[in-house]
């Protein structure tokens, strides 16, 4: 499993998913969080029209996934069973890194793709404004045959509007592999702290078991407060 942190494509920290990685490592997965290049405001201002600062993030994420696969023997992983994901901007980055055939670093090793078998997306930040740069616009790169994905959103999250557009397009393509889970009354990044961090990790664990990527029962216990994820309204 390789997870990418959020931070508006210009900040954030590897620490965001260290608890998640430690948990899934305890469940038998080899886990990594990956840093990626982020342009400064001055660098972003120098970009040509139609090119956004998000491109370099996607390119680096593709390199990270390829490095993971290239070092599969050392890491003890099956390169054909890599799970990817992330939170907010990191969710967007992981999606584009695995769906867009472009934005490749020419220095990357040859012969390693960025395909994955499943996604864990924590309020992925898809934006209508991305249409200005086709390379990072998720709507330009959607395919019907999406690997299984579990997606977490708070129903008060302002970023959910962009997700809803992408989700509707996936459904129009016949995609039936997305498990959307809603946290009632929660806003952006609700998953970063308990009790919702534990709730989402348990749900992600069960999702991975369902799809044959883990075995057994979650080793975390649900919080006593009764917080529950719910499916989206019809």
C-alpha positions in Angstrom: 0.0 0.0 0.0 1.3 3.5 -0.9 -0.5 6.6 0.4 -0.1 10.2 -0.5 -0.7 13.0 1.9 -2.9 16.1 1.3 -1.9 19.7 1.6 -3.4 21.7 -1.3 -0.7 20.5 -3.7 1.7 22.8 -1.9 2.1 21.6 1.7 1.3 18.7 4.0 3.3 16.1 5.7 4.2 12.4 5.4 3.0 12.0 9.0 -0.7 12.2 7.8 -0.8 8.5 7.0 1.8 7.0 9.4 -0.9 5.7 11.8 -2.8 4.1 8.8 0.5 2.6 7.5 1.4 1.3 10.9 -2.1 -0.3 11.3 -2.1 -2.0 7.9 1.5 -3.1 8.4 0.3 -4.8 11.5 -2.3 -6.5 9.4 0.4 -7.9 7.0 0.7 -5.3 4.3 4.0 -3.5 3.3 3.0 0.1 3.5 4.6 3.4 2.5 3.9 7.1 2.5 5.4 9.1 -0.3 6.6 12.7 -0.6 6.2 14.5 -3.8 7.5 17.8 -5.3 5.5 20.9 -4.6 6.1 24.2 -6.4 6.5 27.4 -4.6 4.2 30.3 -5.4 6.9 31.9 -7.4 7.6 28.8 -9.4 3.9 28.3 -10.0 3.6 31.9 -11.4 6.2 31.0 -14.0 4.2 28.1 -15.5 2.8 28.6 -19.0 -0.9 29.1 -19.5 -2.9 25.9 -19.1 -0.3 24.3 -16.8 -0.9 24.1 -13.1 1.3 23.4 -10.1 -0.5 20.0 -9.6 1.3 18.4 -12.6 4.7 17.9 -10.7 2.9 16.3 -7.8 1.3 13.7 -10.2 4.7 13.0 -11.9 6.4 12.4 -8.6 3.6 10.1 -7.5 4.0 8.0 -10.6 7.7 7.8 -9.9 7.0 6.7 -6.3 4.7 3.9 -7.5 7.2 2.7 -10.0 10.0 2.7 -7.4 7.7 0.6 -5.2 7.3 -1.9 -8.0 10.9 -1.8 -9.1 12.0 -2.7 -5.5 9.3 -5.4 -5.1 11.8 -8.2 -4.4 13.6 -6.1 -1.7 10.3 -5.1 -0.1 8.7 -8.5 -0.3 5.7 -7.3 -2.2 3.8 -8.5 -5.3 4.0 -5.6 -7.8 0.7 -6.8 -9.3 -1.1 -6.2 -6.0 -0.3 -2.6 -5.1 -3.0 -0.5 -3.4 -2.8 3.2 -3.7 -4.7 6.2 -2.2 -4.4 9.3 -0.2 -6.3 12.2 1.4 -7.6 15.4 -0.2 -4.9 16.5 -2.7 -3.2 13.2 -2.1 -6.4 11.4 -3.2 -6.4 13.5 -6.4 -2.7 12.8 -7.0 -3.0 9.1 -6.5 -6.0 9.0 -9.0 -4.2 10.9 -11.7 -0.9 9.0 -11.1 -2.7 5.7 -11.9 -5.1 6.9 -14.6 -3.3 9.5 -16.7 -0.9 7.8 -19.2 1.1 11.1 -19.4 3.0 13.2 -17.0 5.8 10.6 -16.8 9.3 11.4 -15.6 11.8 10.4 -18.4 14.2 9.3 -15.7 11.8 6.6 -14.4 12.8 3.0 -14.9 11.4 1.4 -18.0 9.0 -1.5 -17.8 7.1 -0.5 -14.7 3.5 0.7 -14.9 1.5 2.6 -12.3 -1.5 0.2 -12.3 -3.0 -0.6 -8.9 -5.5 -3.2 -7.7 -7.5 -1.0 -5.3 -7.9 2.5 -3.9 -8.3 4.0 -0.5 -9.5 7.6 -1.0 -10.1 9.9 1.9 -12.1 13.0 0.7 -10.2 13.2 -2.6 -10.0 16.8 -3.9 -11.5 16.8 -7.4 -12.2 20.3 -8.6 -14.2 21.8 -11.5 -11.3 24.3 -11.8 -9.1 21.4 -13.0 -10.7 21.6 -16.5 -8.2 24.4 -17.2 -5.4 21.8 -17.3 -6.5 18.6 -19.0 -3.6 16.7 -17.6 -4.8 16.9 -14.1 -8.6 17.0 -14.7 -9.9 13.7 -13.3 -13.0 13.9 -15.6 -10.7 13.6 -18.7 -9.1 10.3 -17.4 -12.0 8.3 -16.0 -12.5 4.8 -17.3 -15.3 2.4 -16.6 -13.1 -0.4 -15.4 -11.9 1.3 -12.2 -10.3 -1.1 -9.7 -12.3 -1.4 -6.4 -12.2 1.8 -4.5 -13.5 2.9 -1.1 -14.1 6.6 -0.7 -14.7 8.5 2.6 -16.4 11.9 2.7 -18.0 14.1 5.3 -21.4 15.3 4.2 -20.4 18.9 5.2 -17.3 18.8 3.1 -17.1 21.6 0.5 -14.9 19.4 -1.7 -17.7 16.8 -2.0 -19.2 18.7 -4.9 -16.3 17.9 -7.2 -16.4 14.3 -6.1 -20.1 14.1 -6.8 -19.5 15.1 -10.4 -16.8 12.5 -10.9 -18.9 9.8 -9.2 -21.9 10.6 -11.4 -19.7 10.2 -14.5 -18.3 6.9 -13.3 -21.8 5.6 -12.7 -22.8 6.8 -16.2 -20.0 4.7 -17.6 -21.3 1.7 -15.7 -18.7 1.6 -13.0 -19.9 -0.4 -10.0 -16.7 -0.8 -8.0 -16.9 2.3 -5.9 -17.9 2.0 -2.2 -18.8 5.5 -1.0 -19.0 6.0 2.8 -20.4 9.2 4.3 -19.6 10.6 7.7 -22.7 12.5 8.9 -22.1 16.0 10.1 -18.4 16.0 9.2 -16.3 18.3 7.1 -13.0 18.1 5.2 -10.2 16.0 6.7 -12.5 14.5 9.4 -10.6 11.2 9.1 -7.3 12.6 10.5 -8.3 12.2 14.1 -10.3 9.8 16.3 -12.9 8.7 16.5 -13.3 8.9 12.7 -9.7 7.8 12.0 -10.4 4.5 13.7 -13.9 4.2 12.0 -12.4 4.8 8.5 -9.5 2.4 9.1 -11.8 -0.4 10.1 -14.0 0.2 7.1 -11.0 0.2 4.8 -9.8 -3.0 6.4 -13.1 -4.7 5.8 -13.1 -3.4 2.2 -9.7 -4.9 1.6 -10.8 -8.2 3.1 -13.8 -8.2 0.8 -11.6 -7.9 -2.2 -9.1 -10.5 -1.1 -6.3 -8.1 -0.3 -6.3 -8.9 3.5 -7.6 -11.7 5.6 -9.3 -12.0 9.0 -11.0 -9.4 11.1 -9.9 -5.8 11.9 -7.7 -5.6 15.0 -9.0 -2.2 16.0 -12.2 -1.8 17.9 -15.0 0.6 17.0 -15.2 3.7 19.2 -17.7 3.7 22.0 -19.4 6.9 20.8 -21.4 5.1 18.1 -20.0 7.0 15.2 -21.0 5.3 12.0 -20.3 5.7 8.3 -23.4 5.5 6.1 -24.0 4.9 2.4 -25.0 7.9 0.3 -28.6 8.9 0.0 -30.3 7.4 -3.1 
